[in-house]
């Protein structure tokens, strides 16, 4: 479990927890203060098309995937 620090933020697109200093999501690149429609953004970016490798697993926390 990670520790929240004042100013840390949750990505509006992929629900990744980011440090305060980041201006865009570390995982998917979505802007900190919002951007294009989330469903369009995730569909048009490589975030959803990551290669699955042997030993990979899917996170079930908060419907993360």
C-alpha positions as CSV (number, residue, x, y, z in Angstrom):
1,X,0.0,0.0,0.0
2,X,1.4,3.4,-0.9
3,X,1.5,6.5,1.2
4,X,-0.3,9.6,0.1
5,X,1.5,12.9,0.6
6,X,-0.1,16.3,0.4
7,X,-0.5,17.3,-3.2
8,X,-0.3,13.7,-4.7
9,X,-3.0,13.1,-7.2
10,X,-5.0,10.3,-8.8
11,X,-5.0,10.2,-12.6
12,X,-8.5,10.9,-14.0
13,X,-7.9,8.4,-16.8
14,X,-6.2,5.3,-15.4
15,X,-6.5,5.9,-11.7
16,X,-2.7,5.7,-11.1
17,X,-1.4,7.5,-8.0
18,X,1.1,10.2,-9.0
19,X,3.5,12.4,-7.0
20,X,2.7,16.0,-6.6
21,X,5.5,17.1,-8.9
22,X,4.2,15.4,-12.0
23,X,2.3,17.4,-14.5
24,X,1.1,14.3,-16.3
25,X,0.4,10.7,-15.3
26,X,3.5,8.5,-15.0
27,X,1.5,5.5,-16.3
28,X,-0.6,6.9,-19.2
29,X,0.5,10.5,-19.7
30,X,-2.9,12.0,-19.1
31,X,-2.6,15.7,-17.9
32,X,-2.8,16.4,-14.2
33,X,-5.5,19.0,-14.6
34,X,-7.6,17.2,-17.2
35,X,-7.4,17.0,-20.9
36,X,-9.3,15.3,-23.8
37,X,-12.2,13.0,-23.1
38,X,-10.9,10.1,-21.0
39,X,-12.4,7.3,-23.1
40,X,-11.1,8.8,-26.3
41,X,-7.6,9.4,-24.7
42,X,-7.2,5.8,-23.4
43,X,-8.5,4.3,-26.7
44,X,-6.1,6.4,-28.9
45,X,-3.0,5.9,-26.8
46,X,-0.7,3.0,-26.3
47,X,-1.6,2.8,-22.6
48,X,-4.2,0.1,-23.4
49,X,-2.1,-1.8,-25.9
50,X,0.7,-2.9,-23.6
51,X,2.3,-6.2,-24.4
52,X,1.4,-9.0,-21.9
53,X,4.4,-11.0,-20.9
54,X,4.8,-14.3,-19.1
55,X,4.4,-13.8,-15.4
56,X,2.3,-10.6,-15.8
57,X,-0.8,-10.3,-13.6
58,X,-3.9,-8.0,-13.6
59,X,-4.5,-5.8,-10.6
60,X,-8.0,-6.1,-9.1
61,X,-7.8,-3.0,-6.8
62,X,-10.4,-0.4,-7.6
63,X,-11.1,-2.1,-11.0
64,X,-7.6,-1.1,-12.0
65,X,-6.9,-3.9,-14.5
